[in-house]
Amino acid sequence: MRADQNLVMRLDHVSFAAGPDGLASTAQRIGGLLGTDFLDGGIHPRFGTRNMTLPLAGDIYMEIVEVLDHPASDKAPFGQAVRARSALGGGWLGWVVSVADISQIESRLGREAVKGNRRRPDGTELLWQQIGVNGLLSDPQLPFFIQWQSSSDLHPSNGATGAYSLDCLEIAGDPQRVSEWLGETVEAPLEDVKVEWVAPNGTPGIVAVQLQTPNGLVRI
């Protein structure tokens, strides 16, 4: 069990949409900047997407995701979000908050969470529920919510050595708006992560992520 499992909400991962060169090339390019390799995360059958992941310290991970030529990607909001961001050349898709009890978010937003799953190349299946991707689609500064159903030893942050960590999120947006969406102050899931808020000059959302690496700070 992760030590922070009793927290109401916490930053779980940040998501980057692959560019026109595709998932593998995008992961190789960003991995080259960071000095490490991303892992093949497998396929999201319900969303029509697949990803590659990088475990980070603090039970956080980064994913690079691409849409597949699959009917699910046209129907699932997450697939739609990835397709739209990749069509713009790729880049930061959003950030994701894990919660201990997603039913509280369901009650507040007035809709039900959807099931999510990912099949790793070795056949291992990860299970969760998520809600709020439609909020991300309409306002990319907003995170969506996830409640993991798989055991904690399968969390994609496992394997992190501590050499790589998320140092800072740069978000174009309004912290008050995000707090209203979260139902708590925005500091609740981000208390261990530095956040620089900047006024949107165009589309709101993640502008950049700063990661600490063995070779120093890298801004992507």
N, C-alpha and C positions, 0 to 999 in steps of 0.2 A: 504493500500500500504506500502510495506517495505521501510524504509528510504533510502536504498542503491539501489533501483530499477533502478536508472539512471546510475549506474556504468556499464561500458562496459562488464566486466567479474569479477566474484568473485567465491571463493570456495563454492560449494553447498553441497557436501557430500563426505564421504569416504566409500569405499565398501569393505567388508570382505567376502570371500567365505567360506561357511560352510565346516567343515571337514567331515570325514567318519562317524561320529556319528550323522550327520544330523543337520538340521537348529535349531530345538528346543533345542537340547543338546548343540550345539555350543553357542547359545544365552544365555542359562542358565549358561554356564561356564564363558563366558566373562562378563555377567551381575554380576556374583558372584565376579569377580575380581574388578568390578567397584562399587559394592554395590547398584545396581539398576536393574530394569527389562526392557527388550526390549518389544516393542509393536508389535503385529501381524500386519504386513503391508499389507498382502494380496498377490494376484497373478498378474504377468505380462503376460497376455494372448499372446501377440505378441512375447514374448521372451522365453516362456516356463520356467519361473523362479518364485520364490516367495521370500519374504523378511520379516525380522523383523527390526524395526527401534528404534533408540534412539535419541530424540531431544536434540540438544546442543545449548548453547548460541551463539549469533551472526548469527542467521539464517542459521546454519549449522546442519547437522545430520549425524549419522552413520547408515549404514545398514549392516545387515548380510543376505546374499542371498544364495539360493541353486537352483540347476537345477531340473526340474521336468521330469518325464518320459512322455515326450510330444513331438510330431513331431516338434513343433516350436523351441525347444531348440537345435535341430540339424541344423536348417536353419538360425536362427538369430545369428549374431556375438556375441551379449551379452550372449546368452545362451551358445554358444561355449566357450566363455571366462570363464564363471563361471564353466562349466563342466571341463575345462582343469585345472583350479586352484584347484578345489575340488579334482580332481584325483591325485594331488600332495600332498594331505593331508590337503588342505584348507589353508587359510591365506589371507593376504591383496591382494585384486584384483586390486584396483586402486583408483584414485581420480577424481572427476567430477567438472567441471567448468560451472557455469550458465552464460549465455550471454543474453543481451537485444535484440539482433537481430541476429538470427542464420544464416540468409541469407548471412551475411558477411563471415561466416565460410564456408558456402557452396561454395561461389565464390572462396575463397582462396584454398580450398581443391579440387575443381572441381567435386564435387558430391553432391547429395541431402541428406538432413536429412531424417530420418525415424520417423514415429509416434511411440510414446510410451504411454502406459497406465497401470495403476495399479488399480485393484478392491480391495478395503478394505473389511474386513469381514462384515462391516455394509452396504455394497452396494455402498458406495461413490466411484466415479471413478476419478482418477487423470489423467490429460492429459499433454503431453509434446511432444517436438521433440528433437531428439538427433543425433549426428554425431561424428564419430571419434573412434568408438569401434575397428575398424580394425587396427587403429594405436596402440591402447592399446594391441591388440593381438600380433602385431609384435614387440612392444617395450613398455613393461609394465610401464616404467617411465612416459609415456605420458598420460595426462588426456584425457577424452572425454568431449564433450560439450553438454549442455542441455539448452533448452529454455522452461520454464514452460508456459503452456497455461491455466492451472487451476488458479483460483483466489488465491491470496497470503495467504488467511486464511486457505487454504488447504495444504500449504507447510508442509512437514514432520517435520520441525523444530518447528512448533507450539506446544505449551505445555511445551517448555523448561522453567525451573525454574531459570536458571542461576547458578544452583549448579554444573552443568556438562558443561565443555567446552573443545574444542580442543586446546591444548597448543602448540604442536609441531608435525610436520611431519618429519620423517626421511626417506629420499629418496636416494636410490642408483642410481646415474645417473649423467647427465651432464646438469646443468642449462642452458647452451647455447643451447643445443639441444632442451630442453623443450621450451625455449623462441622462437626458430624458429618455433616450432609446433604451439605455441599459436598465433604467429604473433605479439606479444608484449613481453616486458620483463616479465620474470616469476614472478617478484614482483607484477605485475598488479592484478592477482587474489589472491595473497597470502600475501598482504601487512599487513594484520591483524593477520597472522599466522606465527609463528616461523618455519623455515625450516632448517634442518641440512642435507646438501648434503654430501654423502659419495661415494667414488669410488666403482663402482660395483665389487663385488667379486663373479661373477656368473651372474645370471639373474638380470637386473636392475628392479627398481620399489620401492614401499613402503616397507621399512624394518620394521618400527614400527611407532606407533602413540602414542603420550603422551597426556593423558586426565587429566584435573583437576577435582577432585571429592571432595565431602565434607570430605573425609578421606585423602586428599592429592593427589599427582601426581601418576598416574598409567600408566605404559608403556605396551602396547600390541603389 
